[in-house]
C-alpha cells in the first residue's frame, strides 16, 4: 500500500507560479526549476516523505513555490500551496517579528524585566488557559523577576523547554536568567502572556494587526479556525499512517501557528524586504546574542559542549538561530511536531533563502541533501538539528 502511494503521488506536483526557469544558488551557480523538481521527487521517494512544500528566494523574492505529494496519504488528496499546515516552532520566528515591531513602536523595552510591566506578581493572576498561563509555581521564586524580552527571544530565560520536562512539572528558572543558552518554549509563552496583559490584547489580535494583515497572510492563525476545515494537511508517521489532527490548541507564541506554504512565503518575503520591520530592526533581530556550543539543540546531547560549530559561530539572535558563512549571516528556524517537520533559512545579505515544510516524520532526513542541492547551503548545522540523512539510518 505504501509503495503504491509513494509511486503514484509524484505526479501531484502543484505549482504556484512559474516565476522563472532558473534558480541562483549561494555560490552564483544555477539550476533549473525542472532539475529541482526532479531532485525533490527523488529524495521524497527514497526517504518516503509523504508531502512537501518548498519555496526558494532569490534577491529577496520567491522564485520557486511548489508542493509535492499528499496532504493525506490514505485518501491521496494532494497538498497545495493553500493547504493548512501545522507550523510547530516556525511559530517562534513569526512571534519574534511581532515583538520587534512592538519594540519599534516603543511599547516594549527588550531589557526591562517583564515582571516590572505588570501591576502585581504574575503568579497572582487567575489563569485563563488550560495550563500555559499558570504561574503559581513561581511564588517562591525570585530568579524569574530578572527575565527580559531579550532573554526570552534568545532562549536565555532559564526556563525549561516545557514545564512537563521537569520531574515535578513545576515551572521555574533552572539557572540565573541571561547567563546561558537553553531552548525554551516556556520563555516565549511567558513573554506572550506579559504582552497580553500589558496591551490588553490577545496574541491573535496582535498578530492580525502587526504581522498577518500587513504581510497578507490570510490563512494563518495561532488557533484552529473553521475556515481551515476545507483544506488541511495531516501529519504522517514514518510508515505513512496519519496522525489525528489536533484542533484544540490554545494560542501559544512558541508552537501553535497554523499556516500555509503561500502564507509563510509571504512572511519570509516580508522579512527579507523589510516590509514588517525597519531595516535596522531586522538587523538587530539577526544580531548574535549568545554563542551556542551544545552538541545538539535538544535531547541528551544538549547538555554536552562541542567545538563542531565554531566555524560557523553558531549563535542565537532574537527569535532566530544564526550562523556565519562566506555569504554573510544565515538566519534559520526549524519546526518539529508529530508528523510535521519544517526548516527555513535566510541569507539576507544575498537575498537568498529557502522554506521547507513537510508532513512526514521522515522529512528531516532529506534536509541536508536538499539544502545543498537547492541553494548550495552546506552551512546549516544538520547534526546539531538532528537532521540525520536517510542514507545513514
C-alpha positions in Angstrom: 0.0 0.0 0.0 2.7 2.5 1.0 4.8 1.7 -2.1 1.7 2.4 -4.3 1.1 5.7 -2.6 4.7 6.7 -3.0 5.0 5.7 -6.6 1.8 7.5 -7.6 1.9 10.7 -5.7 4.9 12.2 -7.5 2.7 13.3 -10.4 0.9 15.6 -7.9 3.3 18.5 -8.1 1.4 21.7 -7.9 3.0 25.0 -9.0 2.0 28.4 -7.5 3.7 30.4 -10.2 6.2 29.9 -13.0 8.2 32.9 -11.9 11.4 31.8 -13.7 13.1 28.8 -15.1 16.4 29.1 -13.2 17.3 29.4 -9.5 20.5 31.1 -8.5 22.3 29.4 -5.6 24.5 31.0 -2.9 27.7 30.4 -5.0 26.0 32.0 -8.1 25.7 28.7 -9.8 22.3 28.0 -11.3 19.8 25.1 -11.5 16.6 24.8 -13.4 13.3 24.6 -11.7 12.8 21.3 -13.5 16.0 19.9 -12.0 14.9 20.9 -8.6 11.5 19.3 -9.1 13.3 16.1 -10.1 15.6 16.2 -7.1 12.8 16.8 -4.7 10.8 13.9 -6.1 13.9 11.6 -6.0 14.6 12.4 -2.3 10.9 12.1 -1.3 10.7 8.7 -2.9 14.0 7.5 -1.4 13.1 8.7 2.1 9.4 8.0 2.0 8.3 11.6 2.6 4.6 11.9 2.1 4.1 15.6 1.4 6.5 18.6 1.0 6.0 22.3 0.3 9.0 24.3 -0.9 9.8 27.9 -1.6 13.1 29.4 -2.8 14.1 33.0 -2.7 16.5 35.0 -4.9 17.1 38.7 -4.5 14.5 38.8 -1.7 11.8 37.4 -4.0 10.2 34.0 -4.2 11.3 32.4 -7.5 10.0 28.9 -6.8 7.0 27.8 -4.8 5.7 24.2 -5.2 4.0 21.4 -3.3 4.6 17.7 -3.8 2.7 14.6 -2.6 -0.3 14.4 -0.4 -2.0 16.2 2.5 -3.5 12.8 3.4 -1.6 9.7 2.1 -4.6 7.4 2.6 -7.1 9.5 0.6 -4.4 10.7 -1.9 -5.7 14.2 -1.7 -2.9 16.5 -3.0 -1.0 19.0 -0.9 -1.4 22.5 -2.3 0.2 25.9 -1.6 -3.0 27.0 0.2 -3.4 23.8 2.3 -3.2 24.4 6.0 -0.1 23.1 7.6 0.7 23.0 11.3 3.8 25.3 11.7 5.2 24.0 15.0 8.2 26.1 16.1 8.1 28.2 13.0 5.7 30.0 15.3 8.6 31.4 17.2 10.1 33.3 14.2 6.7 35.0 13.5 6.3 35.9 17.1 9.8 37.4 17.2 8.8 39.8 14.4 5.7 40.8 16.4 7.9 41.5 19.4 10.4 43.6 17.5 7.5 45.6 16.0 6.3 46.4 19.5 9.9 47.4 20.3 9.9 49.8 17.3 6.7 51.3 18.5 8.1 52.0 22.0 5.6 49.6 23.7 8.3 47.2 24.9 11.9 47.5 26.0 14.0 44.4 25.3 16.0 44.8 28.5 13.3 45.8 31.0 12.3 42.9 33.3 9.0 41.6 32.1 7.5 41.4 35.6 8.0 45.1 36.0 5.4 45.8 33.3 2.7 44.2 35.5 1.0 45.9 38.5 1.2 42.7 40.5 3.2 39.5 40.5 2.3 37.3 37.6 1.6 34.3 39.9 -1.3 36.2 41.4 -3.3 36.4 38.2 -6.2 34.0 37.8 -5.3 31.6 34.9 -7.4 31.9 31.8 -6.0 29.0 29.8 -5.7 25.2 30.4 -2.1 25.4 31.6 0.2 27.9 29.9 -0.5 31.0 32.0 -0.5 29.1 35.3 2.4 30.8 37.1 1.6 29.9 40.7 4.7 27.8 41.0 6.8 31.0 40.7 5.5 32.3 44.0 8.6 31.0 45.9 11.0 32.0 43.1 12.9 35.3 42.7 15.0 34.5 39.6 12.1 34.8 37.2 11.9 38.5 38.1 15.1 39.1 36.1 13.7 37.7 32.8 13.6 40.2 30.0 12.1 40.0 26.5 15.6 39.8 25.1 16.3 36.7 27.2 13.1 35.1 26.1 13.8 35.6 22.4 17.4 34.5 22.8 16.5 31.4 24.8 18.4 32.5 27.9 15.4 32.9 30.2 16.4 29.9 32.3 13.0 28.2 31.9 12.9 24.6 30.6 11.6 24.0 27.1 8.3 23.0 28.7 7.4 22.6 32.3 6.4 18.9 31.9 10.1 18.2 31.0 10.9 18.6 34.7 10.3 15.6 37.1 7.8 17.6 39.2 6.4 19.5 36.2 6.6 22.8 38.2 7.8 25.8 36.2 10.9 27.6 37.4 14.2 29.0 36.0 16.9 26.4 36.1 19.7 28.9 36.1 20.2 32.7 36.5 18.4 34.3 33.5 20.7 35.7 30.9 23.8 33.5 31.7 23.5 30.7 29.2 21.6 29.3 26.3 18.8 26.7 26.8 16.0 26.3 24.3 12.7 27.3 25.9 9.2 27.4 24.6 8.1 28.5 28.1 10.2 31.6 27.7 8.4 32.7 24.6 5.0 31.9 26.2 5.9 33.9 29.3 6.7 36.9 27.1 3.4 36.4 25.2 1.4 36.3 28.5 3.0 39.5 29.8 2.3 41.3 26.5 -1.3 40.2 26.5 -1.8 41.7 30.0 0.2 44.8 29.2 -1.6 45.6 26.0 -5.0 44.1 26.8 -5.0 42.2 23.5 -4.8 38.5 22.7 -1.8 37.1 20.8 -4.2 36.5 17.8 -5.3 40.2 17.8 -1.7 41.4 17.9 -0.7 39.1 15.1 -3.5 40.1 12.9 -2.7 43.8 13.3 1.1 43.7 13.2 2.0 40.7 11.1 -0.7 38.7 9.4 -2.6 41.7 8.0 0.4 43.7 6.7 2.0 40.6 5.2 -1.2 39.4 3.5 -1.3 36.2 5.5 -5.0 35.4 5.2 -4.8 31.8 6.1 -2.7 31.9 9.3 -3.7 31.8 12.9 -2.3 30.7 16.3 -5.6 28.8 16.9 -7.6 26.5 14.7 -10.1 28.3 12.6 -13.3 26.9 11.0 -12.2 28.0 7.6 -9.2 25.6 7.7 -11.6 22.6 7.7 -11.9 22.7 3.9 -8.2 22.1 3.2 -5.7 21.0 5.8 -2.9 18.5 6.0 -2.5 15.6 8.4 0.9 14.7 9.8 2.2 11.2 8.9 4.2 8.7 10.9 7.2 7.2 9.2 5.2 4.3 7.8 2.6 6.6 6.3 -0.1 6.2 8.9 -1.7 9.7 9.5 -1.8 11.2 13.0 -5.1 12.6 14.2 -5.3 16.4 13.7 -5.0 18.4 16.8 -7.6 21.3 16.6 -8.0 22.4 20.2 -4.7 24.2 20.9 -4.9 27.5 22.7 -2.8 30.2 21.2 0.9 29.9 22.2 3.6 32.0 20.7 6.1 29.2 20.7 4.2 26.4 19.0 0.6 26.7 17.7 0.9 28.5 14.4 -1.4 27.2 11.6 -0.3 28.4 8.2 0.2 27.5 4.5 3.1 27.5 2.1 1.6 30.6 0.4 1.3 32.5 3.7 4.7 31.6 5.1 6.3 32.5 1.8 4.7 35.9 2.1 6.0 36.2 5.7 9.5 35.3 4.5 9.4 37.8 1.7 8.2 40.5 4.1 11.1 39.8 6.4 13.6 39.9 3.6 12.1 43.1 2.1 11.7 44.8 5.5 8.0 45.2 4.9 7.2 44.5 8.6 10.2 46.0 10.3 12.7 48.8 9.7 16.0 47.6 8.2 17.8 48.5 11.5 15.3 46.4 13.5 15.7 43.4 11.2 19.5 43.7 11.6 19.1 43.8 15.4 16.9 40.7 15.2 19.6 38.9 13.3 22.4 40.0 15.6 24.0 37.3 17.8 23.0 37.4 21.4 24.7 34.3 22.7 27.0 31.6 21.3 25.8 28.1 21.1 28.2 25.3 21.8 25.9 22.3 22.6 26.4 19.1 20.6 22.7 19.2 19.6 19.8 21.5 20.2 17.6 19.1 22.0 17.8 15.7 23.7 20.6 14.4 26.0 23.3 15.9 23.8 22.1 19.4 24.5 23.9 19.2 27.8 27.3 18.4 26.2 29.5 21.1 24.6 31.4 20.8 21.4 33.6 22.9 19.1 31.9 21.3 16.0 30.0 24.5 15.1 32.7 27.1 16.0 33.5 27.5 12.3 30.0 28.9 11.7 29.9 30.8 15.0 26.5 29.2 15.8 24.5 31.5 18.0 21.0 32.7 18.9 19.7 36.0 17.7 16.3 37.3 18.7 13.9 34.5 17.8 16.1 33.0 15.1 19.2 30.8 15.2 22.2 32.4 13.4 25.3 31.2 11.6 28.1 32.9 9.8 29.0 31.9 6.2 31.1 33.3 3.3 27.8 34.7 2.1 27.1 36.5 5.4 24.7 35.7 8.2 22.3 32.8 7.8 19.1 33.2 10.0 17.2 30.0 10.4 14.3 28.5 12.3 13.0 24.9 12.4 9.7 23.4 13.3 9.2 19.9 14.6 6.0 18.2 15.8 4.2 14.8 15.4 4.2 14.3 11.6 5.4 17.9 10.8 9.0 18.8 10.1 10.0 22.2 8.7 13.0 24.3 8.1 13.7 27.9 6.8 17.0 29.7 6.3 17.6 33.2 5.0 20.8 34.8 3.9 19.7 38.5 4.0 22.9 39.9 2.5 22.4 38.0 -0.7 18.6 37.8 -0.6 18.7 34.0 -0.9 16.6 31.7 1.2 14.6 28.5 1.3 11.5 27.3 3.1 10.8 23.5 3.6 7.5 22.3 5.1 6.9 18.6 5.4 4.0 16.5 6.8 6.0 13.3 7.5 8.2 12.1 10.3 10.7 11.3 7.6 11.1 14.8 6.2 14.1 16.0 8.2 16.1 13.1 6.7 16.3 14.8 3.3 17.0 18.4 4.6 20.8 18.2 4.4 20.9 17.0 0.8 18.1 19.2 -0.4 19.6 22.3 1.2 22.9 21.6 -0.5 21.3 21.0 -3.9 18.7 23.7 -3.9 20.7 26.7 -2.7 24.3 25.3 -2.0 23.7 25.6 1.7 26.3 23.4 3.3 26.4 25.6 6.5 23.2 24.6 8.2 24.4 22.6 11.3 22.5 19.4 10.4 23.8 17.3 13.2 23.0 19.9 15.8 19.5 19.9 14.4 19.4 16.1 14.4 18.7 16.1 10.7 20.3 12.6 10.2 20.2 11.8 6.5 18.0 8.8 5.4 21.1 7.2 3.9 22.6 7.0 7.4 19.6 5.4 9.2 
